[in-house]
Each structure stands twice: as structure tokens, then as C-alpha cells.
């Protein structure tokens, strides 16, 4: 194997921005979402290990955000929506006793980014979508350990993230990448032959492309294993999420795309595997529960006792593995393609997909139309902006174009469908 740049995530390296004893100070971005709420559950069960100093949320669940702030006694609360500040202040006042000082409130689109630079040991980025890029870059630049659940920030800003991150500074929180992270600890980098990323197959596992033509939004949201937000759940139905994870694995571990494989594993017990050059395969397995990966992200190199449930090996179970049907689910191969193009291409892929998912949810696109439209947008984007000159502005410009073009193509599809039915 030839030498290549050091990986972003390496279990053999520990980055410790604030050495010392006592609980780690943690900032949680996206605290009212799935990852954030489970992280808070973990923190509350281990107050000797973690202390949350700041929370951020979009602003759609103000009462929950205020309750979290009070239970954790945080210094700062950040909310993206400025129109809910008064409601948040009232909710905080209702939680805190008379005379108790309320936490500082940051508000606006940059609030989470400002919070990511605050004084702490670890920033857990659990924001959904590419809006997580700015907080990711800020946390890295501020020298914080970054527990990264926001895969999109790495996807769209890969070169920017790689330019800032120090060895060991990023610890992945996605279940698949946390699994790879742990399995990679079993050998040296030169020993790795292949990364194997597992996929549940989503609600449509086993269906052909033709059988997917008329599936409904309700069917796409009925994930058989995980409880997630609507965008991530539909990405699991199209397997776009697995395509994004292939790109992320390439960026995190610096393994070429032709040595990253996807395999369907319906039970979601094995979260990913590493195949080594001697023929050994190391698999990381737990019952489906995000608190395990979160505990790795917050606690590494230490293990957090009882972070998540373990298997009962006295109970019989069957674990299955199937090859991926790339005809029914072309998203993974398209993701490999944009990942190899690099530069702004992954940002275009991700932004176009987010727009098409919303169009599908709104009835403007059929299920198969999601990837058909994303493919057209990627093709029209052409040669991406790449190289060391890539900037955040380049990424945002590419995303803006991709969203606009995806909306145009979606409107054309909706018009053609309506005319065909008339």
C-alpha cells in the first residue's frame, strides 16, 4: 500500500484540548433532536464524567430546550430562530426558581456557530443538514474535540475540515463510523484491506426499481429499525444516507472508494466491519441504540459503563447479510462518483437530495424521482471547484445553485405528471 495523508479519525490518537481531572465540559449542538436528546440522557446518567455548558437548537421545541437547560444548569442556550427568543425566555423563567440566574441566550443563524467556539472540552455536533458546516469548522478552529454526528458538514466541506482538523481531534458519532473507528483499533493502518459499511436496507429492502415507483411517503417513513427525523429516514429509504456514509468513511479514514463496500444487514446489529490483510474481519456489534456511538464520541478513549444495552447471548438470533441492489438503489454508486470528483460535487449531491426529499414529502416527486433528479443536477454541475483554493463561499454557492436547479427540475416533473394525468 502506498503512503497517503493521515486519516481525520484515528482510534490510536487522542486529542485532549483540556487535560485534567473532573467532568468534561461539553457543548451539545442540536440538543432537541434525536442525537441531542440521547446525549443528554447519557450525560445525566454520568454526571461524574460530563458537564454540559451549552445547548443549541433550531427553535421548534422551545419548552424542551428550556427543560434541558434547567436540568443541566447550562451557561448558554443558543437558538437559530430569533422569533422564538421571547418564548424561550418565558419558558426558561418558568423552569428556574425565583432569583435563579437564567442562562445567556444567543439567537440567530450564527448562534450555534458562536456556541461552538465557547470554552469547553468537546463539541457534539448533532445538527442535521449542511448548516452544521460552520459550527464544525468553528469548533475545530477553536481547538475543541469534535464529536461529529453531523455527517453533512464533512460531506460538503471535506477539504475545509481536513485543513483544520488536528490528529485525533474528530471522533465520529454515526453508528457506522463509530463502529469503524472501534474496529480500526484492532490493527495498524497498513493492515487494513477493506471497510465494510452495513445498511439495514430501509423499509424497501428486496424491492425492485419498478416496485419502488409508487411507494408513499408514509411507507418511506416506516423505518424497520431506527427512529429518526423525516429527512434522515427518507435518506435511509433511498439509501442516500449510505452513500453519504461511504464519502464520510473515505474522508475520515482516508481509504480509497474502491476499498469501501456496502452490505445489507437487516437486523442492524453489526454496525460496520473492517477487513484486514490477513483475512480477519473485525465487526462492531450492539443492539440498535445511538447512545453507544454517542458515548464513544464523548468519552473516547474511555468506555462509559452501561452506555447502551448489550446483547443477551442466551437468546438465539439470526444475523443476515445481503449484497446491495445498485439498480434499485443507485444512490450509493452516485455518491462514490461525486466523492471521487470531490470539491463542490458532494455539496451539490447533498443539497439537491435535500430539496428532492422535501419535494417527495410534498407530493411533487415520486420516490424514484428523488435520485433521478439528483443525478441530473450532479451531471449538469459538471466539473466541480476543487483544490486548496476551495472556500466556504464556493460550497455555499454550489449548494444554492443545486437547490435552485433541483426545484426547477422538480417543477418540470410535476407539470409533466399533471399533463399526463389530464
C-alpha positions as CSV (number, residue, x, y, z in Angstrom):
1,X,0.0,0.0,0.0
2,X,1.2,3.5,-0.8
3,X,1.6,6.2,1.8
4,X,-1.3,8.7,2.0
5,X,-2.3,11.5,4.3
6,X,-3.1,10.8,7.9
7,X,-6.8,10.0,8.5
8,X,-9.1,12.5,10.2
9,X,-10.3,9.9,12.7
10,X,-7.7,7.6,14.3
11,X,-8.5,5.5,17.4
12,X,-4.8,5.3,18.2
13,X,-4.5,9.0,18.6
14,X,-6.1,11.0,21.4
15,X,-6.6,14.8,21.1
16,X,-7.1,16.3,24.6
17,X,-7.5,20.1,24.4
18,X,-8.1,20.5,28.2
19,X,-6.1,17.9,30.1
20,X,-7.0,17.4,33.7
21,X,-9.3,15.6,36.1
22,X,-13.0,16.1,36.7
23,X,-16.0,16.1,34.3
24,X,-15.5,17.0,30.6
25,X,-17.2,20.3,29.7
26,X,-19.5,19.5,26.7
27,X,-21.5,21.7,24.3
28,X,-24.4,19.9,22.5
29,X,-25.5,21.4,19.2
30,X,-28.9,20.1,18.1
31,X,-29.9,19.3,21.7
32,X,-33.7,18.8,21.0
33,X,-33.1,16.3,18.1
34,X,-32.6,12.6,18.3
35,X,-28.8,12.6,18.9
36,X,-29.0,15.5,21.3
37,X,-31.7,14.1,23.5
38,X,-29.9,10.7,23.7
39,X,-26.7,12.5,24.5
40,X,-28.4,14.4,27.4
41,X,-29.7,11.1,28.7
42,X,-26.2,9.7,28.7
43,X,-24.8,12.8,30.4
44,X,-27.4,12.8,33.1
45,X,-26.6,9.2,34.0
46,X,-22.9,10.0,34.2
47,X,-22.5,13.4,36.0
48,X,-19.1,12.4,37.2
49,X,-17.8,12.3,33.6
50,X,-19.6,15.0,31.8
51,X,-20.9,18.6,32.4
52,X,-22.9,20.3,29.7
53,X,-22.1,24.0,29.5
54,X,-24.1,25.0,26.4
55,X,-27.1,23.8,24.2
56,X,-28.2,24.9,20.8
57,X,-31.4,24.1,18.9
58,X,-33.3,25.4,15.9
59,X,-36.2,26.6,18.0
60,X,-39.1,24.3,17.1
61,X,-39.2,22.7,20.6
62,X,-38.7,25.7,22.9
63,X,-40.2,24.0,26.0
64,X,-37.9,21.0,25.7
65,X,-34.9,23.2,25.2
66,X,-35.7,25.2,28.4
67,X,-36.3,22.0,30.3
68,X,-32.9,20.7,29.1
69,X,-31.2,23.9,30.1
70,X,-32.6,23.8,33.6
71,X,-31.8,20.1,34.2
72,X,-28.2,20.6,33.0
73,X,-27.7,24.0,34.5
74,X,-26.0,25.3,31.4
75,X,-24.3,28.6,31.0
76,X,-25.6,29.3,27.5
77,X,-28.6,28.5,25.3
78,X,-28.4,29.2,21.5
79,X,-31.5,29.2,19.2
80,X,-31.4,29.7,15.5
81,X,-34.9,31.3,15.2
82,X,-34.8,34.8,16.5
83,X,-38.6,34.9,16.5
84,X,-38.8,32.5,19.5
85,X,-36.5,34.3,21.8
86,X,-39.3,35.8,23.9
87,X,-41.0,32.4,24.2
88,X,-37.7,30.8,25.2
89,X,-37.0,33.4,27.8
90,X,-40.5,32.8,29.3
91,X,-40.0,29.0,29.2
92,X,-36.7,29.4,31.0
93,X,-38.2,31.6,33.6
94,X,-40.9,29.0,34.2
95,X,-38.3,26.3,34.8
96,X,-35.9,28.3,37.0
97,X,-36.8,29.3,40.6
98,X,-37.2,32.9,41.7
99,X,-33.9,34.6,42.0
100,X,-32.1,31.9,40.0
101,X,-30.0,33.5,37.2
102,X,-31.1,32.4,33.7
103,X,-28.6,31.2,31.1
104,X,-27.2,33.5,28.5
105,X,-29.3,33.4,25.3
106,X,-27.7,33.5,21.8
107,X,-30.1,33.9,18.9
108,X,-29.9,33.9,15.1
109,X,-28.5,31.8,12.3
110,X,-24.9,32.1,13.7
111,X,-25.9,31.3,17.3
112,X,-24.7,27.6,17.1
113,X,-21.5,28.6,15.5
114,X,-20.7,31.1,18.2
115,X,-21.5,28.5,20.9
116,X,-19.2,26.0,19.1
117,X,-16.3,28.3,20.0
118,X,-17.2,28.6,23.7
119,X,-15.0,27.4,26.5
120,X,-15.4,23.6,26.7
121,X,-13.6,20.3,26.0
122,X,-15.9,18.7,23.5
123,X,-18.5,19.9,21.0
124,X,-21.1,17.4,20.0
125,X,-22.4,18.5,16.6
126,X,-25.8,16.8,16.3
127,X,-27.3,19.3,13.9
128,X,-29.0,17.9,10.8
129,X,-28.0,19.2,7.4
130,X,-25.2,21.1,5.8
131,X,-25.9,24.1,8.1
132,X,-23.7,22.2,10.5
133,X,-20.6,23.0,8.5
134,X,-19.9,26.4,10.1
135,X,-20.1,25.1,13.7
136,X,-17.9,22.2,12.7
137,X,-15.2,24.5,11.3
138,X,-15.5,26.8,14.3
139,X,-15.1,24.0,16.8
140,X,-12.0,22.7,15.1
141,X,-10.5,26.2,14.7
142,X,-11.2,26.8,18.4
143,X,-9.3,23.7,19.3
144,X,-12.2,21.7,20.7
145,X,-12.6,17.9,20.4
146,X,-15.3,17.4,17.8
147,X,-17.8,14.5,18.4
148,X,-19.3,14.6,14.9
149,X,-22.8,13.3,14.2
150,X,-23.4,15.9,11.5
151,X,-22.2,13.9,8.5
152,X,-23.2,16.6,6.1
153,X,-20.7,19.1,7.3
154,X,-17.9,16.7,6.4
155,X,-19.5,15.7,3.1
156,X,-19.9,19.2,1.8
157,X,-16.8,20.7,3.4
158,X,-14.4,17.8,3.3
159,X,-11.3,19.7,2.2
160,X,-12.1,22.6,4.6
161,X,-12.5,20.2,7.5
162,X,-9.3,18.3,6.7
163,X,-7.3,21.5,6.5
164,X,-8.3,22.5,10.1
165,X,-8.5,19.2,12.0
166,X,-5.6,18.1,14.1
167,X,-4.8,14.4,14.5
168,X,-7.3,12.7,16.8
169,X,-9.5,15.9,17.0
170,X,-12.5,14.4,15.3
171,X,-14.4,11.4,16.8
172,X,-17.3,10.1,14.7
173,X,-20.7,9.6,16.2
174,X,-22.6,8.0,13.4
175,X,-23.2,4.4,14.3
176,X,-21.4,3.1,11.2
177,X,-18.3,5.3,11.6
178,X,-18.1,4.8,15.3
179,X,-18.1,1.1,14.6
180,X,-15.3,1.5,12.0
181,X,-13.4,3.7,14.5
182,X,-13.5,1.0,17.1
183,X,-12.7,-1.9,14.7
184,X,-9.7,0.0,13.3
185,X,-8.2,0.0,16.8
186,X,-7.5,-3.8,16.2
187,X,-4.7,-3.2,13.8
188,X,-2.5,-0.7,12.1
189,X,-3.5,1.4,9.1
190,X,-1.2,-0.6,6.8
191,X,-3.1,-3.8,7.9
192,X,-6.5,-2.5,6.5
193,X,-7.7,-4.2,3.3
194,X,-11.3,-3.0,3.3
195,X,-14.0,-1.1,5.2
196,X,-17.4,-2.7,5.1
197,X,-20.3,-0.3,5.9
198,X,-23.6,-2.1,6.8
199,X,-27.0,-0.9,5.8
200,X,-30.4,-2.0,7.2
201,X,-31.8,-1.8,3.7
202,X,-34.5,0.5,5.0
203,X,-38.3,-0.1,4.5
204,X,-37.9,-1.2,0.9
205,X,-35.2,-3.8,1.1
206,X,-35.8,-6.5,-1.5
207,X,-37.9,-4.4,-3.8
208,X,-37.0,-3.8,-7.4
209,X,-36.8,-0.4,-9.0
210,X,-40.2,-1.0,-10.7
211,X,-41.8,-1.9,-7.3
212,X,-40.5,1.4,-5.8
213,X,-42.2,3.6,-8.4
214,X,-45.4,4.2,-6.5
215,X,-44.3,3.9,-2.8
216,X,-45.8,6.5,-0.5
217,X,-44.3,9.0,1.9
218,X,-45.8,7.0,4.8
219,X,-44.2,3.8,3.6
220,X,-40.8,5.6,3.2
221,X,-41.0,6.9,6.8
222,X,-41.7,3.5,8.3
223,X,-38.1,2.5,9.0
224,X,-37.9,-1.0,10.4
225,X,-35.0,-0.4,12.9
226,X,-34.2,3.2,13.7
227,X,-36.3,6.1,15.0
228,X,-35.0,9.3,13.2
229,X,-36.1,12.5,11.7
230,X,-38.1,12.6,8.4
231,X,-35.2,13.7,6.2
232,X,-32.7,11.1,7.5
233,X,-35.5,8.4,7.5
234,X,-36.2,9.0,3.8
235,X,-32.5,9.1,3.1
236,X,-32.4,5.6,4.6
237,X,-35.2,4.5,2.3
238,X,-33.3,5.7,-0.8
239,X,-30.0,4.6,0.8
240,X,-28.7,8.1,0.1
241,X,-27.6,8.0,3.8
242,X,-25.4,5.0,3.0
243,X,-23.9,6.9,0.0
244,X,-23.1,9.8,2.3
245,X,-21.5,7.4,4.8
246,X,-19.3,6.0,2.1
247,X,-18.0,9.5,1.3
248,X,-17.6,10.2,5.1
249,X,-15.7,6.9,5.6
250,X,-13.3,7.9,2.8
251,X,-12.7,11.3,4.3
252,X,-12.4,10.1,7.9
253,X,-10.2,7.1,7.3
254,X,-8.5,8.0,4.0
255,X,-9.4,4.7,2.5
256,X,-9.9,4.7,-1.3
257,X,-13.5,4.3,-2.6
258,X,-12.8,1.0,-4.2
259,X,-12.0,-0.4,-0.8
260,X,-15.2,0.7,0.9
261,X,-18.0,-1.8,0.5
262,X,-21.7,-1.6,1.5
263,X,-23.6,-4.7,2.6
264,X,-27.2,-5.0,3.6
265,X,-27.7,-6.3,7.2
266,X,-31.4,-6.1,8.1
267,X,-31.0,-6.7,11.8
268,X,-28.7,-3.6,12.3
269,X,-26.7,-5.5,15.0
270,X,-23.4,-5.2,13.2
271,X,-22.8,-1.5,12.6
272,X,-19.8,-1.9,10.3
273,X,-16.7,-4.0,9.8
274,X,-13.0,-3.8,9.0
275,X,-11.3,-6.5,6.9
276,X,-7.6,-6.8,7.5
277,X,-4.9,-8.0,5.1
278,X,-4.5,-11.4,7.0
279,X,-8.2,-12.3,6.2
280,X,-9.6,-11.4,9.6
281,X,-12.7,-9.2,9.8
282,X,-13.4,-7.3,13.0
283,X,-17.1,-6.4,13.4
284,X,-18.5,-3.9,16.0
285,X,-21.9,-5.1,17.2
286,X,-24.5,-3.8,19.7
287,X,-28.3,-3.7,19.7
288,X,-29.5,-0.7,17.7
289,X,-29.1,2.2,20.1
290,X,-27.4,5.5,19.3
291,X,-26.3,6.0,22.9
292,X,-23.4,3.6,22.3
293,X,-21.8,5.7,19.5
294,X,-22.5,8.9,21.4
295,X,-20.6,7.5,24.4
296,X,-17.7,6.8,22.1
297,X,-17.8,10.3,20.8
298,X,-17.9,11.9,24.2
299,X,-15.8,9.5,26.2
300,X,-13.0,8.2,24.0
301,X,-10.5,6.7,24.8
302,X,-12.5,5.7,27.9
303,X,-15.5,3.4,27.8
304,X,-18.7,4.7,29.5
305,X,-20.2,1.9,31.7
306,X,-23.7,0.8,30.6
307,X,-23.9,3.5,27.9
308,X,-26.3,1.3,25.9
309,X,-27.9,-2.1,26.1
310,X,-25.7,-5.2,25.5
311,X,-26.8,-8.5,23.8
312,X,-28.3,-11.3,25.7
313,X,-26.2,-14.1,24.3
314,X,-28.5,-16.7,25.9
315,X,-31.2,-15.8,23.4
316,X,-31.0,-17.3,19.9
317,X,-30.8,-14.9,17.0
318,X,-30.0,-14.9,13.3
319,X,-27.9,-12.3,11.6
320,X,-28.2,-11.9,7.8
321,X,-26.1,-10.2,5.2
322,X,-27.0,-9.4,1.6
323,X,-25.4,-7.7,-1.4
324,X,-26.7,-4.2,-2.2
325,X,-29.0,-3.9,-5.2
326,X,-27.5,-1.0,-7.1
327,X,-30.2,-0.9,-9.7
328,X,-33.0,-0.4,-7.2
329,X,-30.8,1.9,-5.1
330,X,-28.4,3.8,-7.4
331,X,-27.6,6.4,-4.7
332,X,-24.5,4.6,-3.3
333,X,-22.8,4.5,-6.7
334,X,-23.7,8.1,-7.4
335,X,-22.2,9.1,-4.1
336,X,-19.0,7.2,-4.9
337,X,-18.9,9.2,-8.2
338,X,-19.3,12.6,-6.5
339,X,-16.9,11.6,-3.8
340,X,-14.2,10.8,-6.3
341,X,-14.9,14.1,-8.1
342,X,-14.6,15.8,-4.7
343,X,-14.5,19.6,-4.3
344,X,-18.0,21.0,-4.6
345,X,-19.6,17.9,-6.1
346,X,-20.6,16.3,-2.8
347,X,-22.2,19.6,-1.7
348,X,-24.2,19.6,-4.9
349,X,-25.3,16.0,-4.4
350,X,-26.3,16.6,-0.8
351,X,-28.2,19.9,-1.4
352,X,-30.1,18.5,-4.4
353,X,-31.1,15.5,-2.4
354,X,-32.4,17.6,0.5
355,X,-34.6,19.6,-2.0
356,X,-35.8,16.4,-3.7
357,X,-36.7,14.8,-0.4
358,X,-38.8,17.8,0.5
359,X,-40.5,17.6,-2.9
360,X,-41.2,13.9,-2.4
361,X,-42.7,14.6,1.1
362,X,-44.9,17.3,-0.5
363,X,-46.1,15.1,-3.3
364,X,-44.2,16.9,-6.1
365,X,-41.9,14.0,-6.9
366,X,-42.3,10.2,-7.0
367,X,-39.9,8.1,-4.9
368,X,-37.7,7.1,-7.8
369,X,-37.8,10.8,-9.0
370,X,-35.6,11.7,-6.0
371,X,-32.4,10.0,-7.3
372,X,-33.3,10.7,-11.0
373,X,-33.4,14.4,-10.3
374,X,-30.3,14.4,-8.1
375,X,-28.4,12.6,-10.9
376,X,-29.4,15.2,-13.4
377,X,-28.3,18.0,-11.1
378,X,-24.9,16.4,-10.5
379,X,-24.5,15.8,-14.2
380,X,-25.3,19.5,-15.0
381,X,-23.0,20.7,-12.3
382,X,-20.1,19.4,-14.4
383,X,-16.5,19.8,-13.2
384,X,-16.6,20.8,-9.5
385,X,-14.5,23.5,-7.9
386,X,-11.6,21.7,-6.2
387,X,-8.2,22.1,-4.8
388,X,-6.7,24.0,-1.9
389,X,-8.5,27.2,-3.1
390,X,-11.9,25.8,-2.1
391,X,-13.7,28.1,0.2
392,X,-16.9,28.1,2.3
393,X,-18.3,30.6,-0.2
394,X,-17.6,28.1,-3.0
395,X,-19.5,25.4,-1.1
396,X,-22.5,27.7,-0.3
397,X,-22.6,28.9,-3.9
398,X,-22.7,25.3,-5.2
399,X,-25.4,24.4,-2.7
400,X,-27.5,27.4,-3.7
401,X,-27.3,26.5,-7.4
402,X,-28.0,22.8,-6.7
403,X,-31.1,23.7,-4.7
404,X,-32.5,26.1,-7.3
405,X,-31.8,23.6,-10.2
406,X,-33.4,20.8,-8.2
407,X,-36.5,22.9,-7.6
408,X,-36.7,23.7,-11.3
409,X,-36.4,20.1,-12.4
410,X,-39.0,19.1,-9.7
411,X,-41.4,21.7,-11.0
412,X,-41.0,20.3,-14.6
413,X,-41.6,16.8,-13.4
414,X,-44.8,17.8,-11.5
415,X,-46.1,19.7,-14.6
416,X,-45.4,16.7,-16.9
417,X,-47.1,14.4,-14.5
418,X,-50.2,16.6,-14.2
419,X,-50.4,16.9,-18.0
420,X,-50.1,13.1,-18.4
421,X,-53.0,12.6,-16.0
422,X,-55.2,15.2,-17.6
